[in-house]
Amino acid sequence: MKLNKNREIWINRVEEYNSSNLTQKAWCENNGVNVSALRYWIRNLSEESSIESATTPSSGFEFASVSITQDSSPTVTLEIQDVKLSIAIDYDEVLLLKLIKTLKKL
């Protein structure tokens, strides 16, 4: 029970620090907190959230998807948001690179 309470306290402290726009040292001096402890909890909570995000399903955001179909002419379909590219096996590499550069600018 004490461990969970301590964790909750540090979650709140890290959130307060993040929203303060102060340096770690300045925030710790203002709040009577050890800088090393703050750094430990920032790292610890950051690692926990990255583990949770890796093990939980995504929120629906998808940058791109690729599908390979077995039709009479083999193609790869690349979808980036609302743009769908069907690339034949004998594609023009230079043209594809130009197209990708153009899409990056959008």
Secondary structure, DSSP 8 states (H G I E B T S, - for coil): -HHHHHHHHHHHHHHHHHHHT--HHHHHHHHT--HHHHHHHHHHHHHHHHHHHHHS---S--SEEEEEE-SSS-EEEEEETTEEEEEETT--HHHHHHHHHHHHH-
